[in-house]
Amino acid sequence: MKRQEAAKKFSLAEMAREQIARAARVMELPADLLTILNCPKRVLTVSLPIERDDGSISCFTGFRCQYNNMRGPTKGGVRIHPDVTEDEVIALAAWMTWKCALVDLPYGGAKGGIICDPTKLSEKELERLIRRYTTEIMPLLGPHQDIPAPDVFTTSKEMAWMMDTFSMFKGYTEPSVVTGKPEVLGGSPIRKEATGRGVAIVTRQLFEKLGWSLKGARAAIQGFGNVGSFTALFLSEMGVKIVAVSDVYGGYADDRGFKIPELMAYAEKHGSLRGWPGERIERDEILYQDVDLLVPAALENQLHAGNAARIRARAIVEGANGPTTPEADEVLEKRGIHVVPDILANSGGVIVSHLEWVQALSGLLWEREETISRLERRLVRSFDAVWKKAQEKRVSLRTAAYIVALERVVETYRYRGLFP
């Protein structure tokens, strides 16, 4: 299903609320608290006029949602995509809230987006857009208020522009206002690989709990961007055979298992997998491969009521945000397919972002191995908490993850109260 078609059928904000509701019913959460948790704290819509290289003016629309800040400053990426909507930004900010609570970081959740196709902008036009966006959302920004990070079609380059713009207005350099920066500006040495490394760690923990062997296990990876490619790399290092991969242009299969470093080098050189000299498969066929593990690492709403019955993987570990609808969850659960939810599986990025933020605030520097060790310890601890809750409540891993996250947010409300 194309993303545009999925957006018409499913509201991401409604999907996020349904996931909360399922956990709330199990934990018998009071209705008043659920009402609060379903309401984003703040959503800002901004107009972004920029001068194009030819002297003409184009106007874009941007959003920033701060969903909940009870546990600390809000944290979340900024994406640039022609299909960005306010509904999507709210849902992603909500998921960030529960993700940060689940892995026990002192953050709330936020998300930003700009409706634009960045591939149609020059480098200078993109810089003007990012700087204008930063200027317009500056009332919300700050190292103790709201901390952006990279997301779809944004990288360390865009974060450097955001940091510089904020710093110019403040009159001093403030590296802690964003994360995902270049290393020379205080970025983490493993930020680019952090989410994919985290997906691989969580997969390892799942297989250990289930008594399955990673060595020789077969996996399909949907999406070969930053998350998907590093997930494939680290899984292959653990002994997993990556037998199918895809990106926006199509899919490829190799029953012998891909040599992932070669595939990553090709994608880096050509900007995509298009033209790879291997067996082609239809892009969506990646979801229906006969494998032990499926990692959806592309966009939202990929697994839905219309295709969940066709999934043949024994386990799904969500590298993307919101790839599985509640309807699909019900089908997959009935079929005995284990699903590790996004708020746990792809939390490696925000965990390492937190370490980068602490670095910037304190002036300390984490060495690469120390950062990896801290990431792994937090992920293992979080996975164990979710697994234990799932066994205790006899619920899916997704519902268990939400229960753990909601319990922490609710406890914060009980101590802080409701102002005024």
VOGU-3710 file (C-alpha; in Angstrom, 3 decimals, decimal comma):
1> mkrqeaakkf> 0,000/0,000/0,000  1,356/3,432/-0,902  1,860/5,831/1,948  -0,668/8,299/0,525  -3,341/5,572/0,409  -2,560/4,484/3,966  -2,855/8,069/5,216  -6,435/8,270/3,919  -7,418/5,096/5,705  -5,578/5,466/8,997
11> slaemareqi> -5,083/8,511/11,212  -1,718/8,211/12,949  -2,929/10,273/15,900  -5,935/7,969/16,317  -3,608/4,989/16,009  -1,398/6,366/18,785  -4,437/6,955/21,011  -5,708/3,408/20,430  -2,346/1,973/21,484  -2,505/4,006/24,703
21> araarvmelp> -6,120/2,961/25,286  -5,308/-0,752/25,062  -2,635/-0,433/27,736  -4,853/1,835/29,846  -7,608/-0,792/29,920  -5,238/-3,481/31,150  -3,747/-1,262/33,878  -7,181/0,216/34,758  -5,934/3,765/34,278  -8,372/6,405/35,589
31> adlltilncp> -10,316/8,122/32,810  -9,160/11,596/33,893  -5,505/10,648/33,478  -6,181/9,083/30,094  -7,867/12,325/29,008  -4,732/14,271/29,928  -2,413/11,814/28,187  -4,436/11,980/24,970  -3,955/15,758/24,674  -0,782/17,242/23,165
41> krvltvslpi> 0,518/20,102/25,276  1,264/22,385/22,342  1,223/22,323/18,529  2,769/25,222/16,619  2,136/25,776/12,897  4,507/28,152/11,111  4,753/29,712/7,659  8,193/29,429/6,042  8,747/31,787/3,104  12,231/31,504/1,575
51> erddgsiscf> 13,996/33,081/-1,371  14,893/30,588/-4,089  18,168/30,701/-5,976  16,451/32,340/-8,953  15,117/35,167/-6,776  11,523/33,882/-6,555  9,754/33,229/-3,252  8,325/29,892/-2,115  6,314/29,435/1,072  6,331/26,158/3,009
61> tgfrcqynnm> 4,475/25,056/6,147  6,129/23,668/9,254  4,990/22,165/12,546  6,407/21,543/16,007  4,472/19,526/18,559  5,484/19,341/22,207  3,313/16,470/23,365  4,141/16,125/27,058  6,907/17,571/29,247  6,090/16,172/32,700
71> rgptkggvri> 9,300/14,099/32,819  11,589/16,761/31,377  12,281/18,870/28,277  10,655/17,582/25,116  12,779/15,651/22,647  12,131/14,685/19,053  13,293/14,844/15,457  12,496/17,183/12,599  11,479/15,604/9,290  11,156/17,146/5,833
81> hpdvtedevi> 8,773/15,315/3,525  6,009/16,286/1,074  3,532/14,092/2,982  4,108/15,604/6,447  0,835/16,448/8,236  -0,082/17,910/11,601  -1,746/14,601/12,491  1,486/12,731/11,777  3,589/15,145/13,821  1,253/14,826/16,826
91> alaawmtwkc> 1,345/11,021/16,648  5,130/10,937/16,385  5,453/13,328/19,332  3,176/11,069/21,364  5,278/8,016/20,486  8,412/9,920/21,521  6,791/10,644/24,891  6,167/6,954/25,573  9,534/5,941/24,102  11,474/8,243/26,429
101> alvdlpygga> 9,453/7,074/29,428  9,903/3,416/28,472  13,706/3,646/28,386  13,584/5,910/31,466  15,089/9,088/30,027  14,337/12,482/31,666  12,508/13,716/28,570  9,035/14,315/27,244  8,169/13,853/23,589  8,168/16,249/20,647
111> kggiicdptk> 8,286/16,154/16,857  8,744/18,618/14,042  8,005/18,530/10,348  8,139/20,638/7,203  5,899/19,976/4,207  8,466/19,979/1,412  10,309/17,705/-1,010  13,932/18,481/-0,052  15,254/16,758/-3,183  13,860/19,690/-5,156
121> lsekelerli> 15,834/22,276/-3,170  19,422/23,333/-3,691  21,852/23,184/-0,772  21,486/26,917/-0,126  17,687/26,775/-0,395  17,595/23,923/2,120  19,800/25,907/4,493  17,476/28,925/4,212  14,481/26,702/4,933  16,060/25,117/8,015
131> rrytteimpl> 17,242/28,450/9,397  13,815/30,011/8,809  12,105/27,063/10,496  14,458/27,339/13,488  13,746/31,047/13,782  9,967/30,524/13,696  9,939/27,804/16,386  12,559/29,510/18,600  10,007/30,409/21,313  9,733/26,661/21,976
141> lgphqdipap> 13,427/25,758/21,735  16,085/25,472/24,397  18,270/22,852/26,084  15,796/22,694/28,980  12,662/23,229/26,870  12,705/21,384/23,544  15,624/19,653/21,820  15,331/18,717/18,105  17,234/15,921/16,353  17,510/14,448/12,829
151> dvfttskema> 14,663/12,473/11,280  13,441/11,705/7,739  15,521/13,722/5,215  17,443/15,576/7,937  20,993/14,830/9,060  23,802/16,244/11,197  24,150/19,012/8,606  20,660/20,353/9,291  21,255/20,082/13,046  24,398/22,187/12,690
161> wmmdtfsmfk> 22,355/24,894/10,926  19,702/24,760/13,651  22,300/25,020/16,409  24,053/27,905/14,691  20,811/29,819/14,106  19,759/29,423/17,749  23,247/30,432/18,910  23,317/33,555/16,727  20,090/34,799/18,288  21,295/34,010/21,810
171> gytepsvvtg> 24,733/35,553/21,309  26,632/32,492/22,521  27,258/28,963/21,249  24,684/26,514/22,602  25,504/22,951/21,459  22,913/21,379/23,800  19,927/22,845/21,919  19,980/20,000/19,367  21,399/16,481/19,156  22,598/14,511/16,161
181> kpevlggspi> 25,224/17,171/15,436  28,522/16,547/13,618  31,214/15,216/15,936  33,252/18,408/15,616  30,322/20,284/17,195  29,947/17,809/20,043  27,957/15,073/18,321  28,164/11,458/19,438  30,564/9,207/17,503  27,833/6,555/17,188
191> rkeatgrgva> 24,756/8,733/16,578  24,395/7,691/12,936  24,428/3,997/13,783  22,655/4,221/17,148  19,097/3,376/16,097  20,135/0,468/13,874  22,504/-0,852/16,530  19,650/-0,658/19,025  17,298/-2,607/16,735  19,925/-5,348/16,478
201> ivtrqlfekl> 20,439/-5,459/20,264  16,695/-5,713/20,892  16,424/-8,474/18,262  19,195/-10,398/20,019  17,336/-10,083/23,336  14,088/-11,299/21,758  15,741/-14,343/20,210  17,414/-15,179/23,533  14,074/-15,038/25,386  12,418/-17,222/22,744
211> gwslkgaraa> 15,279/-19,705/22,673  15,978/-19,050/19,001  19,447/-18,880/17,468  20,540/-15,751/15,602  23,234/-17,652/13,744  21,808/-18,622/10,381  18,463/-16,914/11,009  16,978/-15,312/7,889  15,888/-11,674/7,872  14,222/-9,185/5,536
221> iqgfgnvgsf> 14,805/-5,446/5,969  12,246/-2,979/4,592  13,990/0,353/4,113  17,723/0,688/3,567  18,273/4,178/4,874  20,191/4,976/8,012  18,163/2,717/10,327  17,685/-0,217/7,978  21,257/-0,357/6,704  22,892/-0,294/10,140
231> talflsemgv> 20,344/-2,781/11,462  21,318/-5,093/8,612  25,019/-4,552/9,308  24,867/-5,352/13,021  22,491/-8,281/12,569  24,802/-9,761/9,938  27,701/-9,417/12,384  25,607/-11,450/14,854  25,281/-14,229/12,291  21,920/-13,357/10,731
241> kivavsdvyg> 21,542/-13,865/6,959  19,972/-10,778/5,392  18,173/-12,381/2,441  15,959/-9,482/1,293  16,242/-5,689/1,379  14,297/-2,821/-0,135  14,171/0,928/-0,459  11,752/3,357/-2,079  12,784/2,211/-5,573  12,290/-1,528/-5,133
251> gyaddrgfki> 13,539/-4,678/-3,474  16,289/-7,258/-3,880  16,608/-10,851/-2,709  19,604/-13,145/-2,237  19,011/-16,516/-0,589  22,724/-16,792/0,226  22,563/-13,586/2,262  23,818/-10,152/1,227  27,296/-8,893/2,028  25,987/-5,855/3,856
261> pelmayaekh> 29,147/-3,679/3,765  29,103/-3,976/-0,059  25,410/-3,108/-0,166  25,945/-0,091/2,120  28,855/1,123/0,010  26,714/0,863/-3,141  23,821/2,771/-1,531  26,221/5,451/-0,271  27,758/5,913/-3,720  24,500/5,896/-5,711
271> gslrgwpger> 22,140/7,408/-3,167  19,897/4,310/-3,187  19,870/0,603/-4,054  18,511/1,338/-7,525  20,536/-0,534/-10,133  22,004/-3,115/-7,744  22,983/-6,116/-9,921  20,888/-8,698/-8,108  17,521/-10,438/-8,148  14,746/-7,832/-8,185
281> ierdeilyqd> 11,500/-8,201/-6,259  8,564/-5,812/-6,007  9,059/-3,250/-3,270  6,120/-4,415/-1,119  7,064/-8,089/-1,542  9,772/-7,498/1,036  7,019/-7,740/3,676  5,921/-11,227/2,643  9,231/-13,080/2,589  9,510/-16,464/4,293
291> vdllvpaale> 11,964/-15,391/6,999  12,551/-15,632/10,736  12,708/-11,857/11,156  11,119/-8,890/9,421  12,383/-5,392/10,208  10,091/-2,656/8,839  12,451/0,333/8,819  10,704/2,600/6,320  7,585/4,667/7,083  4,292/4,348/8,958
301> nqlhagnaar> 1,304/2,106/8,229  3,200/-0,589/6,336  1,519/-3,525/8,090  -2,254/-3,139/8,149  -5,491/-5,120/8,084  -5,180/-5,601/4,326  -1,835/-7,397/4,392  -1,189/-8,720/7,930  -2,459/-12,190/6,978  0,246/-12,416/4,298
311> iraraivega> 3,162/-11,875/6,692  5,300/-15,024/6,954  8,000/-13,829/9,347  8,129/-15,468/12,780  9,061/-12,176/14,467  8,845/-8,475/13,644  11,106/-5,839/15,172  9,970/-2,318/14,290  12,788/-0,072/13,115  10,373/2,596/11,838
321> ngpttpeade> 7,842/4,594/13,847  4,273/3,325/13,617  4,720/0,669/10,896  1,960/-1,570/12,305  -1,677/-0,525/12,734  -3,780/-1,744/15,690  -5,829/-3,908/13,289  -2,654/-5,586/12,035  -1,479/-6,084/15,606  -4,593/-8,140/16,357
331> vlekrgihvv> -4,036/-10,346/13,303  -0,340/-10,859/14,019  -0,955/-11,634/17,683  -3,586/-14,272/16,811  -1,128/-15,838/14,385  1,558/-16,072/17,083  3,946/-13,626/15,405  6,068/-11,797/17,977  6,197/-8,017/17,483  8,701/-5,810/19,302
341> pdilansggv> 7,157/-2,317/19,200  8,798/0,775/17,811  8,940/2,617/21,149  11,338/-0,073/22,373  12,984/-1,365/19,199  14,107/1,953/17,721  14,862/3,794/20,964  18,632/3,535/20,476  18,684/6,904/18,719  17,142/8,864/21,576
351> ivshlewvqa> 19,242/7,019/24,153  22,424/8,154/22,418  20,915/11,615/21,881  20,513/11,856/25,643  24,199/11,027/26,099  25,083/13,742/23,562  22,877/16,246/25,408  24,518/15,380/28,744  27,912/15,832/27,071  26,986/19,293/25,861
361> lsgllweree> 25,568/20,396/29,228  28,468/19,069/31,275  31,451/19,443/28,944  32,215/15,734/29,347  33,049/13,496/26,389  31,899/9,874/26,120  34,333/7,596/24,296  32,861/5,402/21,569  33,032/2,148/23,558  31,580/3,793/26,648
371> tisrlerrlv> 28,663/5,135/24,592  27,981/1,700/23,100  28,125/0,121/26,561  25,678/2,658/28,026  23,324/2,160/25,070  23,376/-1,608/25,432  22,817/-1,592/29,191  19,786/0,676/28,957  18,252/-1,297/26,079  18,725/-4,663/27,806
381> rsfdavwkka> 17,216/-3,282/31,012  14,257/-1,824/29,127  13,650/-5,006/27,127  13,702/-7,098/30,303  11,140/-4,768/31,933  8,821/-5,101/28,922  9,239/-8,882/28,708  8,504/-9,264/32,436  5,409/-7,056/32,178  4,149/-9,025/29,155
391> qekrvslrta> 4,459/-12,280/31,080  2,882/-10,815/34,207  -0,128/-9,276/32,415  -0,338/-11,892/29,633  -0,349/-9,221/26,960  1,590/-8,494/23,779  5,004/-6,852/23,922  3,476/-3,655/22,533  0,832/-3,412/25,240  3,440/-4,295/27,872
401> ayivalervv> 5,759/-1,557/26,594  2,968/0,996/26,822  2,065/-0,129/30,331  5,667/0,335/31,506  5,838/3,769/29,852  2,432/4,927/31,111  3,178/3,786/34,653  6,221/6,061/34,705  4,402/9,070/33,255  1,403/8,565/35,568
411> etyryrglfp> 3,680/8,313/38,595  5,169/11,663/37,628  1,687/13,221/37,476  0,835/11,791/40,886  3,838/13,498/42,447  3,733/16,780/40,519  -0,024/17,200/40,394  -1,971/19,321/37,931  -1,167/23,036/37,727  -2,905/25,302/38,589
//
